[in-house]
Amino acid sequence: MTQTGTENSLALAEKYYSQYGSRARELKAAGKKIIGYLSALGPVEIMTAAGAVPFRLKGNVSEAITKGDAYMETIVCPFVRNVFDAAVKGKYDFLDGMVLPHQCDSIDRTDDVWSDTLKLPYRHFLNVPHVTDEASMEFMKDILRLFIRTLEEFTGKKITDESIAQAVAAHNENRRLMRELYALRKADSPLLSGVEMMKILVAAMGLPVDESSALIRDVTDEIKHRKIPSSGGEGSRIMLVGDQIDDGAIIEAIEGTGAVLVMDDLSIGSKMYWNDVDATSDPVQGIAERYLRKLKLPTTFVDTGNTYQETLETRFGHMKRYIEEFRVDGVILFVYKFCDPYGFEVPAIKDFIESAGTPVLYLEDEYSTSTLARLKTRIKTFAR
Protein backbone atom coordinates (compact mmCIF):
# COMPACT_ATOMS: atom_id res chain seq x y z
CA MET A 1 0.00 0.00 0.00
CA THR A 2 1.46 3.31 -1.02
CA GLN A 3 0.82 6.27 1.19
CA THR A 4 2.76 9.50 1.55
CA GLY A 5 1.40 10.64 4.89
CA THR A 6 -1.72 10.97 6.97
CA GLU A 7 -2.84 13.99 4.97
CA ASN A 8 -3.70 11.56 2.15
CA SER A 9 -5.50 8.93 4.23
CA LEU A 10 -9.05 9.98 3.38
CA ALA A 11 -8.12 10.18 -0.29
CA LEU A 12 -6.71 6.67 -0.05
CA ALA A 13 -9.92 5.44 1.60
CA GLU A 14 -11.90 7.08 -1.18
CA LYS A 15 -9.74 5.28 -3.76
CA TYR A 16 -10.22 1.86 -2.18
CA TYR A 17 -13.95 2.53 -1.83
CA SER A 18 -14.50 3.66 -5.43
CA GLN A 19 -12.06 1.09 -6.86
CA TYR A 20 -13.06 -1.72 -4.56
CA GLY A 21 -10.85 -4.77 -5.02
CA SER A 22 -7.97 -2.87 -6.62
CA ARG A 23 -5.57 -3.58 -3.74
CA ALA A 24 -6.57 -7.25 -3.62
CA ARG A 25 -5.84 -7.49 -7.34
CA GLU A 26 -2.36 -6.02 -6.73
CA LEU A 27 -1.72 -8.50 -3.92
CA LYS A 28 -2.89 -11.37 -6.10
CA ALA A 29 -0.38 -10.32 -8.78
CA ALA A 30 2.30 -10.30 -6.07
CA GLY A 31 1.54 -13.94 -5.22
CA LYS A 32 -0.89 -13.60 -2.31
CA LYS A 33 -3.93 -15.88 -2.08
CA ILE A 34 -7.24 -13.99 -1.84
CA ILE A 35 -10.16 -15.67 -0.08
CA GLY A 36 -13.58 -14.06 -0.47
CA TYR A 37 -16.22 -14.15 2.26
CA LEU A 38 -19.79 -12.91 2.13
CA SER A 39 -20.91 -12.04 5.65
CA ALA A 40 -19.88 -11.13 9.19
CA LEU A 41 -19.54 -14.89 9.82
CA GLY A 42 -16.32 -15.07 7.81
CA PRO A 43 -13.58 -16.10 10.30
CA VAL A 44 -11.00 -13.59 9.14
CA GLU A 45 -8.51 -14.54 11.86
CA ILE A 46 -8.09 -18.04 10.43
CA MET A 47 -7.71 -16.78 6.85
CA THR A 48 -5.07 -14.32 8.00
CA ALA A 49 -3.26 -17.06 9.96
CA ALA A 50 -3.16 -19.10 6.74
CA GLY A 51 -1.23 -16.29 5.02
CA ALA A 52 -4.23 -15.47 2.82
CA VAL A 53 -6.00 -12.12 2.45
CA PRO A 54 -9.62 -12.18 3.70
CA PHE A 55 -11.67 -10.14 1.22
CA ARG A 56 -15.25 -9.14 2.01
CA LEU A 57 -17.44 -9.38 -1.08
CA LYS A 58 -19.84 -6.61 -2.03
CA GLY A 59 -22.05 -5.78 -4.97
CA ASN A 60 -22.71 -2.56 -6.83
CA VAL A 61 -26.00 -0.81 -6.04
CA SER A 62 -25.61 1.37 -9.14
CA GLU A 63 -25.35 -1.56 -11.55
CA ALA A 64 -28.25 -3.66 -12.75
CA ILE A 65 -28.15 -7.45 -12.52
CA THR A 66 -27.70 -8.56 -16.12
CA LYS A 67 -25.93 -11.94 -15.96
CA GLY A 68 -26.44 -13.40 -12.51
CA ASP A 69 -30.17 -14.07 -12.94
CA ALA A 70 -29.38 -16.62 -15.64
CA TYR A 71 -28.05 -18.84 -12.83
CA MET A 72 -29.82 -17.70 -9.67
CA GLU A 73 -33.53 -17.37 -8.91
CA THR A 74 -34.90 -13.83 -8.58
CA ILE A 75 -36.46 -14.55 -5.17
CA VAL A 76 -32.94 -14.82 -3.73
CA CYS A 77 -31.82 -11.89 -1.54
CA PRO A 78 -31.01 -8.94 -3.84
CA PHE A 79 -27.65 -8.44 -2.14
CA VAL A 80 -26.56 -12.04 -2.77
CA ARG A 81 -27.77 -11.84 -6.38
CA ASN A 82 -25.96 -8.56 -6.98
CA VAL A 83 -22.65 -9.86 -5.58
CA PHE A 84 -23.01 -13.03 -7.63
CA ASP A 85 -23.73 -10.96 -10.74
CA ALA A 86 -20.56 -8.94 -10.12
CA ALA A 87 -18.57 -12.17 -9.75
CA VAL A 88 -20.01 -13.65 -12.96
CA LYS A 89 -19.02 -10.45 -14.78
CA GLY A 90 -15.42 -10.94 -13.68
CA LYS A 91 -15.16 -8.21 -11.04
CA TYR A 92 -13.66 -10.72 -8.60
CA ASP A 93 -11.62 -12.80 -11.01
CA PHE A 94 -8.64 -12.40 -8.67
CA LEU A 95 -10.24 -14.66 -6.02
CA ASP A 96 -8.49 -17.92 -5.21
CA GLY A 97 -11.39 -19.16 -3.16
CA MET A 98 -14.54 -18.45 -1.19
CA VAL A 99 -15.96 -19.37 2.17
CA LEU A 100 -19.74 -19.27 2.60
CA PRO A 101 -21.45 -19.73 5.98
CA HIS A 102 -24.57 -21.66 6.88
CA GLN A 103 -26.55 -18.50 7.56
CA CYS A 104 -29.74 -17.97 5.57
CA ASP A 105 -31.64 -19.66 2.73
CA SER A 106 -30.26 -17.22 0.15
CA ILE A 107 -26.71 -18.32 0.99
CA ASP A 108 -27.36 -21.97 1.89
CA ARG A 109 -29.41 -22.72 -1.23
CA THR A 110 -27.03 -21.01 -3.62
CA ASP A 111 -23.75 -22.53 -2.43
CA ASP A 112 -23.73 -24.99 -5.32
CA VAL A 113 -24.50 -22.18 -7.80
CA TRP A 114 -21.46 -20.21 -6.64
CA SER A 115 -19.32 -23.33 -6.82
CA ASP A 116 -20.48 -24.65 -10.19
CA THR A 117 -20.43 -21.24 -11.89
CA LEU A 118 -17.23 -19.65 -10.59
CA LYS A 119 -15.18 -22.88 -10.34
CA LEU A 120 -12.67 -21.35 -7.93
CA PRO A 121 -9.64 -23.41 -6.86
CA TYR A 122 -10.84 -23.37 -3.24
CA ARG A 123 -14.29 -23.27 -1.67
CA HIS A 124 -15.55 -24.06 1.79
CA PHE A 125 -19.02 -24.17 3.29
CA LEU A 126 -18.79 -23.22 6.96
CA ASN A 127 -21.59 -25.11 8.70
CA VAL A 128 -22.21 -22.58 11.49
CA PRO A 129 -24.86 -23.69 14.03
CA HIS A 130 -27.79 -21.41 14.79
CA VAL A 131 -27.99 -21.95 18.55
CA THR A 132 -25.43 -21.13 21.22
CA ASP A 133 -25.57 -23.95 23.78
CA GLU A 134 -22.50 -25.92 24.82
CA ALA A 135 -23.06 -28.69 22.27
CA SER A 136 -23.21 -26.05 19.53
CA MET A 137 -20.00 -24.48 20.84
CA GLU A 138 -18.21 -27.82 20.55
CA PHE A 139 -19.60 -28.24 17.05
CA MET A 140 -18.50 -24.70 16.14
CA LYS A 141 -14.94 -25.48 17.23
CA ASP A 142 -14.99 -28.67 15.14
CA ILE A 143 -16.11 -26.86 11.99
CA LEU A 144 -13.45 -24.18 12.52
CA ARG A 145 -10.81 -26.90 12.82
CA LEU A 146 -12.13 -28.45 9.61
CA PHE A 147 -11.83 -25.03 7.97
CA ILE A 148 -8.23 -24.83 9.19
CA ARG A 149 -7.41 -28.25 7.70
CA THR A 150 -8.85 -27.40 4.29
CA LEU A 151 -6.96 -24.09 4.22
CA GLU A 152 -3.75 -25.90 5.15
CA GLU A 153 -4.27 -28.31 2.26
CA PHE A 154 -4.98 -25.47 -0.15
CA THR A 155 -2.20 -23.10 0.90
CA GLY A 156 0.39 -25.72 1.79
CA LYS A 157 1.03 -23.83 5.02
CA LYS A 158 0.69 -25.23 8.54
CA ILE A 159 -1.68 -23.06 10.59
CA THR A 160 -0.32 -23.19 14.14
CA ASP A 161 -1.92 -22.03 17.37
CA GLU A 162 0.77 -19.35 17.49
CA SER A 163 -0.09 -18.03 14.03
CA ILE A 164 -3.80 -17.98 14.92
CA ALA A 165 -3.06 -16.12 18.18
CA GLN A 166 -1.02 -13.54 16.24
CA ALA A 167 -3.86 -13.11 13.74
CA VAL A 168 -6.35 -12.74 16.61
CA ALA A 169 -4.21 -9.98 18.14
CA ALA A 170 -3.92 -8.21 14.78
CA HIS A 171 -7.68 -8.27 14.14
CA ASN A 172 -8.49 -7.22 17.71
CA GLU A 173 -6.19 -4.22 17.22
CA ASN A 174 -7.98 -3.48 13.95
CA ARG A 175 -11.31 -3.50 15.79
CA ARG A 176 -9.97 -1.28 18.56
CA LEU A 177 -8.77 1.28 16.03
CA MET A 178 -12.13 1.30 14.25
CA ARG A 179 -13.97 1.81 17.56
CA GLU A 180 -11.69 4.77 18.22
CA LEU A 181 -12.71 6.23 14.87
CA TYR A 182 -16.39 5.63 15.65
CA ALA A 183 -15.96 7.57 18.90
CA LEU A 184 -15.27 10.75 16.91
CA ARG A 185 -18.95 10.72 15.94
CA LYS A 186 -20.14 11.26 19.50
CA ALA A 187 -19.48 15.02 19.49
CA ASP A 188 -22.28 17.56 19.15
CA SER A 189 -20.90 18.28 15.69
CA PRO A 190 -19.34 14.97 14.55
CA LEU A 191 -15.90 15.32 12.99
CA LEU A 192 -16.74 12.96 10.13
CA SER A 193 -19.92 12.33 8.19
CA GLY A 194 -21.79 9.09 7.81
CA VAL A 195 -20.84 8.99 4.12
CA GLU A 196 -17.15 9.30 5.01
CA MET A 197 -17.52 6.55 7.60
CA MET A 198 -19.16 4.22 5.08
CA LYS A 199 -16.31 4.75 2.62
CA ILE A 200 -13.74 4.00 5.31
CA LEU A 201 -15.60 0.84 6.39
CA VAL A 202 -15.74 -0.46 2.82
CA ALA A 203 -12.11 0.43 2.11
CA ALA A 204 -10.96 -1.31 5.29
CA MET A 205 -12.76 -4.58 4.57
CA GLY A 206 -10.95 -5.01 1.26
CA LEU A 207 -7.42 -4.81 2.71
CA PRO A 208 -5.12 -7.17 4.63
CA VAL A 209 -5.47 -6.54 8.35
CA ASP A 210 -2.15 -4.71 8.75
CA GLU A 211 -2.90 -2.34 5.88
CA SER A 212 -6.47 -1.89 7.10
CA SER A 213 -5.21 -0.93 10.57
CA ALA A 214 -2.67 1.50 9.12
CA LEU A 215 -5.38 3.16 7.05
CA ILE A 216 -7.78 3.47 10.01
CA ARG A 217 -5.01 4.85 12.24
CA ASP A 218 -4.03 7.49 9.68
CA VAL A 219 -7.63 8.46 8.93
CA THR A 220 -8.33 8.88 12.64
CA ASP A 221 -5.24 11.06 13.07
CA GLU A 222 -6.26 13.20 10.10
CA ILE A 223 -9.82 13.65 11.32
CA LYS A 224 -8.75 14.45 14.89
CA HIS A 225 -6.89 17.46 13.50
CA ARG A 226 -9.94 18.85 11.78
CA LYS A 227 -11.38 22.06 13.15
CA ILE A 228 -14.58 21.57 15.09
CA PRO A 229 -17.37 23.05 12.95
CA SER A 230 -18.51 26.43 14.21
CA SER A 231 -22.03 25.53 13.17
CA GLY A 232 -23.79 22.30 12.43
CA GLY A 233 -24.98 19.41 14.49
CA GLU A 234 -28.49 20.85 14.56
CA GLY A 235 -29.95 18.03 12.47
CA SER A 236 -31.34 14.81 13.88
CA ARG A 237 -28.79 12.23 14.98
CA ILE A 238 -29.63 8.97 13.21
CA MET A 239 -28.59 5.34 13.72
CA LEU A 240 -28.90 2.94 10.77
CA VAL A 241 -29.76 -0.70 11.45
CA GLY A 242 -29.53 -3.39 8.78
CA ASP A 243 -27.41 -6.10 7.24
CA GLN A 244 -24.94 -5.61 4.36
CA ILE A 245 -25.40 -1.92 3.61
CA ASP A 246 -22.09 -1.19 1.92
CA ASP A 247 -22.64 1.88 -0.25
CA GLY A 248 -22.88 5.58 0.48
CA ALA A 249 -26.14 6.05 -1.45
CA ILE A 250 -28.55 5.38 1.43
CA ILE A 251 -26.31 7.42 3.75
CA GLU A 252 -26.39 10.33 1.31
CA ALA A 253 -30.19 10.09 1.26
CA ILE A 254 -30.24 10.35 5.06
CA GLU A 255 -27.69 13.13 5.41
CA GLY A 256 -29.17 15.01 2.45
CA THR A 257 -32.09 15.86 4.75
CA GLY A 258 -29.77 17.75 7.12
CA ALA A 259 -29.59 14.83 9.55
CA VAL A 260 -26.31 13.18 10.47
CA LEU A 261 -25.66 9.47 10.72
CA VAL A 262 -23.76 9.01 13.99
CA MET A 263 -23.98 5.25 14.55
CA ASP A 264 -24.94 1.97 12.91
CA ASP A 265 -25.74 -1.64 13.63
CA LEU A 266 -24.60 -3.03 10.27
CA SER A 267 -22.79 -6.24 9.39
CA ILE A 268 -19.88 -4.31 7.82
CA GLY A 269 -19.92 -1.76 10.63
CA SER A 270 -20.32 -2.06 14.37
CA LYS A 271 -21.21 -5.76 14.19
CA MET A 272 -17.71 -6.39 12.80
CA TYR A 273 -15.84 -4.13 15.20
CA TRP A 274 -17.54 -4.08 18.60
CA ASN A 275 -16.68 -7.56 19.85
CA ASP A 276 -13.13 -8.86 20.11
CA VAL A 277 -11.88 -12.44 20.20
CA ASP A 278 -10.85 -13.37 23.73
CA ALA A 279 -7.25 -14.50 24.12
CA THR A 280 -7.61 -18.18 25.10
CA SER A 281 -5.10 -21.01 25.51
CA ASP A 282 -6.84 -22.68 22.58
CA PRO A 283 -7.29 -19.79 20.12
CA VAL A 284 -10.03 -21.68 18.28
CA GLN A 285 -12.11 -21.48 21.47
CA GLY A 286 -11.96 -17.69 21.48
CA ILE A 287 -12.83 -17.46 17.78
CA ALA A 288 -15.78 -19.82 18.22
CA GLU A 289 -17.05 -17.75 21.16
CA ARG A 290 -16.95 -14.55 19.15
CA TYR A 291 -18.62 -15.79 16.00
CA LEU A 292 -21.29 -17.89 17.68
CA ARG A 293 -22.09 -15.97 20.85
CA LYS A 294 -20.85 -12.41 20.55
CA LEU A 295 -22.05 -11.50 17.05
CA LYS A 296 -25.61 -10.19 17.23
CA LEU A 297 -27.09 -11.78 14.11
CA PRO A 298 -30.76 -12.58 13.43
CA THR A 299 -29.77 -16.05 12.22
CA THR A 300 -28.42 -17.00 15.66
CA PHE A 301 -31.12 -17.94 18.15
CA VAL A 302 -30.55 -16.47 21.60
CA ASP A 303 -32.95 -17.28 24.42
CA THR A 304 -31.20 -16.61 27.71
CA GLY A 305 -33.80 -14.53 29.51
CA ASN A 306 -36.40 -15.73 31.99
CA THR A 307 -38.95 -13.44 30.31
CA TYR A 308 -39.56 -12.27 26.76
CA GLN A 309 -38.35 -8.79 27.68
CA GLU A 310 -35.11 -10.18 29.10
CA THR A 311 -34.55 -12.13 25.87
CA LEU A 312 -35.09 -8.96 23.85
CA GLU A 313 -32.56 -7.19 26.06
CA THR A 314 -30.04 -9.95 25.35
CA ARG A 315 -30.62 -9.74 21.60
CA PHE A 316 -31.01 -6.00 21.11
CA GLY A 317 -29.71 -4.34 24.28
CA HIS A 318 -26.56 -3.22 22.47
CA MET A 319 -28.72 -1.03 20.21
CA LYS A 320 -30.13 0.75 23.24
CA ARG A 321 -26.61 1.32 24.53
CA TYR A 322 -25.57 2.77 21.16
CA ILE A 323 -28.57 5.11 21.26
CA GLU A 324 -27.56 6.41 24.68
CA GLU A 325 -23.82 6.63 23.99
CA PHE A 326 -24.13 8.36 20.61
CA ARG A 327 -27.22 10.37 21.65
CA VAL A 328 -29.33 9.05 18.79
CA ASP A 329 -32.61 10.87 18.02
CA GLY A 330 -34.05 8.30 15.64
CA VAL A 331 -33.36 4.88 14.14
CA ILE A 332 -33.78 3.86 10.51
CA LEU A 333 -34.28 0.10 10.14
CA PHE A 334 -33.43 -0.78 6.53
CA VAL A 335 -34.12 -4.32 5.34
CA TYR A 336 -33.61 -5.80 1.89
CA LYS A 337 -36.52 -7.55 0.21
CA PHE A 338 -36.56 -11.33 0.63
CA CYS A 339 -34.24 -11.06 3.65
CA ASP A 340 -36.32 -13.28 5.91
CA PRO A 341 -33.98 -13.32 8.95
CA TYR A 342 -34.04 -9.53 9.31
CA GLY A 343 -37.67 -9.34 8.19
CA PHE A 344 -38.78 -11.65 10.99
CA GLU A 345 -36.93 -9.47 13.53
CA VAL A 346 -38.47 -6.16 12.46
CA PRO A 347 -41.47 -6.14 14.87
CA ALA A 348 -39.33 -7.08 17.88
CA ILE A 349 -36.54 -4.60 17.08
CA LYS A 350 -39.00 -1.79 16.37
CA ASP A 351 -41.01 -2.36 19.55
CA PHE A 352 -37.88 -2.73 21.69
CA ILE A 353 -36.33 0.55 20.49
CA GLU A 354 -39.58 2.51 20.53
CA SER A 355 -40.38 1.28 24.04
CA ALA A 356 -37.28 3.16 25.20
CA GLY A 357 -38.58 6.37 23.62
CA THR A 358 -36.66 6.44 20.33
CA PRO A 359 -38.69 6.60 17.09
CA VAL A 360 -38.01 4.04 14.34
CA LEU A 361 -38.55 4.28 10.58
CA TYR A 362 -38.81 0.88 8.90
CA LEU A 363 -37.82 0.73 5.23
CA GLU A 364 -37.77 -2.27 2.91
CA ASP A 365 -36.15 -1.95 -0.48
CA GLU A 366 -33.83 -3.44 -3.08
CA TYR A 367 -30.03 -3.49 -3.08
CA SER A 368 -30.12 -0.81 -5.78
CA THR A 369 -30.09 2.95 -6.20
CA SER A 370 -32.79 2.64 -8.88
CA THR A 371 -35.51 2.40 -6.23
CA LEU A 372 -34.02 4.71 -3.61
CA ALA A 373 -35.79 7.87 -4.82
CA ARG A 374 -39.16 6.65 -3.58
CA LEU A 375 -37.78 6.36 -0.04
CA LYS A 376 -36.27 9.83 0.21
CA THR A 377 -39.54 11.56 1.08
CA ARG A 378 -40.13 9.16 3.98
CA ILE A 379 -36.57 9.62 5.20
CA LYS A 380 -36.88 13.41 5.00
CA THR A 381 -40.18 13.42 6.91
CA PHE A 382 -38.75 11.14 9.62
CA ALA A 383 -35.45 12.98 10.02
CA ARG A 384 -36.96 16.44 10.53
N, C-alpha and C positions, 0 to 999 in steps of 0.2 A: 504494500500500500504506500503510495507516494503522498507525502504531505509536507508542506513547507512551514508549518506553524499553526498555532491554534486559531489565528485569524482566518484561516481557510477551512475550519472544521465544518461549519454549516454549509459551505459550498460543496465540500466533499460529501456530506450527508445528502444534499440535494442531488448530486451526481449519482450516488448509489441508489437513490430512490427512483429517479427518472430513468436510469439505465440499469434496472434491477437485473442482477445476474452477471453484470460485466466483470466484477472482481472474481467471481467463481469461475468464469470462463478463463480468466488469466491464470488462476491457480491450477485449473485443469491442464492448461498448456504447459505449465511448469512441472507437471507430473503428480499433482495431488489428486486424490480420489474424492469425488463430490457425491455425497449421499443426500438425496432429497427426502424431506418429511413434510407431512401435510397438516399437522395439528399440534396443539400444545402437548400432546402425549408422545412426541418424539423425544426419546432419551438422548439428548445432545451430549451428555457427559460421556456416554459409552462410545458414541461416534468419534468424539474428539480423542478419547483414549486410544482408539484404533488408528489414529493418525489421519483420519478422514476429515473432511470439512462438512459439518451439518448445514444443510441449506434449506431454509423454510420456503415451501412453494407458495406462490400466489398467482392470481389471475390478472386480468386487465379489465377493469369495469368500463373502460371506454371502447372496448373492442367486442364486436358481436361474435357469438359462437357460430362458426361457419363450417367447421370440420368435425368437431367432437361429437355432435349429435348423430353422426353416421354410425357411431359405435356405442353411444350411451343414451339411455332413455331420457326423455325430457322431464320426467317427474323426479329425476335425481336433483339433489340440492344444487342451486344455480352456481354456488361457489365451486363445488367439486367439478361440475361440468365445464366451467370457465377455465379452471386450472388445467383440466384434461385437454381442452381445446388448445390452450397455449402450448402444451407439451406435444400434441399431435402436429402442430404447426412448426415445431422445431425450436421453440424458444428455449427449451431446456435440454438441448441435444448434448450439453456438456456433462449431464448426469451419468455417473457410473452405476447408480443404484437408487432404490427407494425403499423406505420403510413406511408401511401403512398400519395404523392401529385398529384393533377391534373397538370401534367407537359408536358409529351410527349406521343405519341401513345404507345411506348413500355412499359410505366408504366400504363397509363390509361386502355389499352386493356388487361392487364394481372392482374389487381387487383383481379378479381375473381379467377384466377389461384392460386395466392398466398394464398388467403383465403381458397379455397376449398382443397388445397393440404396440407398446413401447419397446418390448424385448430388451430390457436393460440387462447388463451382465450380472447385476445383483438385485435381488428383491427379498423383502422379508415382511411377513404379516405378523405383527406383534399382538398376540392374543390377550389383551388387557382385560382383566375381570371387571365387572361392573358393581361389585360390592366390596366392602372394606374390612370384612372380618379377618380373623387370624388365618383361616384356611386360604382365603383369597390372597393374603400377604405372602404366604408360602408359595402359592401358585405364581404370583407376580415375580418373586425372586427367581423361580425356575424359568419363566419365559424370558427374563432379562439375561439369565445365564445362557439360554439357548441363542439369544440374539448375539451375545458375545462370541459364542462358538462359530456362528455362521460368518460373523465379521472377520474373525481370525482366519477362517478358511479362505475368505475372499481377498483379504489384504495380505495374507501371508505374514502377519505380525501378531506376536503373542500379546494379548491384552492382560496385563498384570494388575493385581490389586493396587500396586503403587501408581501405575499409570492412570487407573480410574480415580484414585484419590487426588492426584494432581489435576486431572480434568475437572473433578468436583470443585476443587478450590478455585480453579480458573473461572468456572461458570458462576460460582457463588460471588466472586469478586465482580463479575460482569453484572450480576443482578444488583449488587450493592451500589455500583456506580449508576445504574439506571434509576434506582430509587432516589438517589441523591439528585438526579436531574428532575425527576418528578416533583421533588420537594420545592423546586423553584416556582412551581405553579400555585403554591399556597398563598402567596402575597396578595394584597388587595388588588394590585395591578400586576398580574403574572408577567414574569420576564420573558416567557416564550409562549407562542400561540399554540392552540391545539393542532393547527395544520403543520407547524414546525415539528411538534412532537411526533405526529404521525409519520412524517418523513424520516425522522431519526429512528423511530422504531422499525420501520421497514428496512432502512439502510443497515441497521445493526443486525437484523436477522439473516442477512445474506452474506455475512462475513465470518471468517474464523474467529473464535472467541477472543484471541489476543488482539486482533485488529478491531473487533467490535468494541472491546473495552477501551482501547486507545482512542477510538473515535468518540465514544461517550464522554470520556474524561476531558478531551479537548473541547468538545461542544459545551460541556458544563462550565469549563473555565472561561470560554468565550462569552457565554450568556451571563455569567456572574458579573462580568465587567461592563455589562450594558447599563446605561443610565435608567434609573427607575422612571417610568413615564410620569410626567407632571399631571397628566389627565388620563382618564381611562379607568377601566375597572367598574364602570357604572352598570354595565350590562349584566344580565343574569349569568350566574356561574352554573355550568351544566356538566353533568357526568353522563357519559355514553356507555351503555351496557349492551353487549352483543357477543357474537362469536368472532369469525375471521373478517373483521373490518380492517382492510389494509390499504386504503386509498384515501387521499385527502378530500375527495369530492363531498362526502357526507359531512365532513368537518367544516368545509368551506360553506356548505349550506347552513350549518348551525351558526358559525361565527359571522356569516354575512348578515345575520339579523341584529348584530351588535352584541350578542352574547359571547361568552368565552368558555371554551371547553377546558376545564381545569382538572378533570380526572376521568378515568375509564375503568371498566371491568370487561376487557377484551382479551381474546386468546392470544393476540400478539403483543398485548400491553401488560397491564398489571398482573394478569393471570400468570404470565411468564416470569415476572420479576419480583413478585412479593414473597415467594416462599423458597427458601434455600434448601439444599440437600444437607442433612445433618452429617457431620463427620462421625462415621461409625467404624468399628474394627473391621467389619465386612462392608466395604463401600457399596456393594449391591443392595444391602439392607437399607441404607440411607436413601439411595435412588428409588427403590421400591416404595418407601414411605412417602417420598415427595410426590411421585406421579400417581399413586393410588389414593393417598389420604389427604395430602395437602392441596392439590389442585382442586379448585371449586368448579367442577364441570357438571352439566346437567345429565351426562351419561353415566355418572357414578352415583349410585344410590347411597345416601347417607341417612340413617335413622337412629340417631344416638340420644334423642331427647325423650323424656317421659311423657311429654305432651306434644301436640302438633306445633304449638308456638315455639317450644324449645327446639324442635327439629328444624323449623324455619330459621331460627337464630343460628343453628349450626351451619345450615346451607348458605344463608344470605347475610349473616351478621357482619361479614367483612364489608359489604356494601354500605351498611349503616355507619360503620366506622369511617369509611372513605368520605361519606357525606358530611360527617362532623369535622373530620380533619381538614378537608379541603373546602369546607363551608359552601357546600353545593346547594343551589336554590331549586334545581329541578333535574330530573333524570329522564333521558331519552332511551327507551328500550327498543332497539332496532334488531329485528329478526328477519332472516331471509326466508322466502317462501319455500315450502317443503322441508324446512328444518324442524322436524318433529321434536327432537330433544329440547330445543329452546322454546318451541311453540307450546309444549306441554307445561313449561315452567312459568309462562307469562302471567297467569292469574295469581300464582303464589308470590312471585317477585313483586308484581304491581301492588298487591294488597299489603305485603310486608313493608315496602318502602313508604307507601302512602299512609300506613298506620302510624308511622313515625313523624308524619307531618310534611313530607316532601312530595310534591306532585310528580306524576309520571306520565310521559307521552309514549304510547305504544305505536310503533310503526312496523309494518311488514312490507317488504319490497324485494326486488330482484338484486342480484349482484351486478348492477349495471347503472351507468349514469343516464341511460336513455329514459328511465322511468322516474328519475329523481325530482324532476321539475314539479310533479304533482304533489310531492311531499313538502315542498318549501313553504307553502302557505300555512300548513299545519305547524311546521317548526317555528315559523315567524310568530304565529299567534301564541304558541306555548311559551316561547322564550321572552316575550315582552315583560 
